[in-house]
Amino acid sequence: MTLINEHYLKLKAGYLFPEIGQRVKAFSDSNPEAMVIRLGIGDVTRPLAPAIIKAFHEGVEDLSRNATFHGYGPEQGYEWLNKVIIEKSYQPLGVELLPSEVFISDGSKCDSANILDIFALDNKVAICDPVYPVYNDTNVMIGRSGEADEKGYYQGLIYMPCTEENGFTPAIPKEKVDIIYLCYPNNPTGMVASREQLQAWVDYARTNQAIIFFDAAYEAFITEPGIPHSIYEIEGAKDCAIEFRSFSKTAGFTGVRCGLTVIPEQLMALTADGEKVSLNKLWHRRQCTKFNGVSYPVQRAAAAVYSNEGWSQVKETIAFYMENARLILDGLSAAGITCYGGVNAPYIWLKTPHDIKSWDFFDKLLNECHVVGTPGSGFGPSGEGFFRLSAFGSRENVQEAVRRIQRNWGK
Ligand SMILES: *Cc1c(COP(=O)(O)O)cnc(C)c1O
């Protein structure tokens, strides 16, 4: 009889979004006339920018001719893409990278999960609570944890509560950890980390020979000056950090699929015997064996994000979403609801009125306002009593959702 990976059985109640989908479907089936507004799942809604579409088409055209046909590309991405990313996205921050330090992929969800391949199971892993569920669940799947307790904490993983009291920036763990996941601007809380806060993490990591996994999927949404866009803006980070970026939210690539992972050449970790090994080389080996690169037209489309035309179009769409975020933030605050985030990230993290539980608020919002959001508790026990709204809707939907919430919940 074939045996399964039983670590999967430890996972609690499916992935958050299928549960939301089921509740929305049940509601819509029994209320077919209700105009449901979805501000739940973190997916973009606006089409790709014209300059990106043009490059995408050109990439496809290239494939139709003998002279410009492309088969397998480099597993790490075409060098022209790596180079333009470095030049346009890192050098302006004062960060120098080599093309060999940038690995193009089909998205940062996969990368942030797959990266676990190159690390030993007995590393101690710290994640935020609430958190992007992928970090938690992939560690459970690979067998780094025991069972979940009744609160939802998996034995063996270290949780760093992000609460109203600590401004949603967690304290550095007291125990020694080997891998720390950080995500700024943060999903789900929409909060950012200051240069000083990130410096403290980098200092901790270097002192303790730990590695930071820095998820910068939302860096393009930062509007305030002085907030770091990359962990490598922090002194010493190249010795201790891997950075994940994505075209998904930045440029509307959630369905197109392209992301990147940066692993500096100098970044090392140890064998059990204490020998230093390059993580860049290990990841390179891993990708060459398990991955065959992102499709050529997609990489052409990704490169177009950095053209003058492409970037100004992309910035316009981001500004559109951030205006939605402002409308939600202002509208709900005016209704007396305490809100966080929404300034440097497309998410508003609201405190449920009257301390209602997250899922109860979900049901109330769906039934009374026909608005779908995401229960904070779905991102971790410390998310209980909070609720995430996303700014990725149309302007009309966002305005209508705010009106409905104000009507129902306004003082
Ligand atoms: C959306 C998102 C990503 C992007 O994932 P892709 O696989 O690149 O689409 C990564 N991290 C976080 C926290 C996200 O919310």
The ligand as an SDF file (V2000), in Angstrom:
LIG
                    3D

 15 15  0  0  0  0  0  0  0  0999 V2000
    0.1280   37.9550   -3.2470 C   0  0  0  0  0  0  0  0  0  0  0  0
    1.2840   37.6460   -2.3850 C   0  0  0  0  0  0  0  0  0  0  0  0
    2.4460   37.1100   -2.9340 C   0  0  0  0  0  0  0  0  0  0  0  0
    2.5680   36.8980   -4.4210 C   0  0  0  0  0  0  0  0  0  0  0  0
    2.4500   35.5960   -4.7710 O   0  0  0  0  0  0  0  0  0  0  0  0
    2.6260   35.1760   -6.2900 P   0  0  0  0  0  0  0  0  0  0  0  0
    2.8430   33.7100   -6.2170 O   0  0  0  0  0  0  0  0  0  0  0  0
    3.8460   35.8970   -6.7960 O   0  0  0  0  0  0  0  0  0  0  0  0
    1.3960   35.5580   -7.0170 O   0  0  0  0  0  0  0  0  0  0  0  0
    3.5120   36.8510   -2.1080 C   0  0  0  0  0  0  0  0  0  0  0  0
    3.4620   37.1240   -0.8030 N   0  0  0  0  0  0  0  0  0  0  0  0
    2.3790   37.6660   -0.2420 C   0  0  0  0  0  0  0  0  0  0  0  0
    2.3850   37.9830    1.1970 C   0  0  0  0  0  0  0  0  0  0  0  0
    1.2520   37.9290   -1.0110 C   0  0  0  0  0  0  0  0  0  0  0  0
    0.1720   38.4570   -0.4440 O   0  0  0  0  0  0  0  0  0  0  0  0
  1  2  1  0
  2  3  1  0
  2 14  2  0
  3  4  1  0
  3 10  2  0
  4  5  1  0
  5  6  1  0
  6  7  2  0
  6  8  1  0
  6  9  1  0
 10 11  1  0
 11 12  2  0
 12 13  1  0
 12 14  1  0
 14 15  1  0
M  END
$$$$
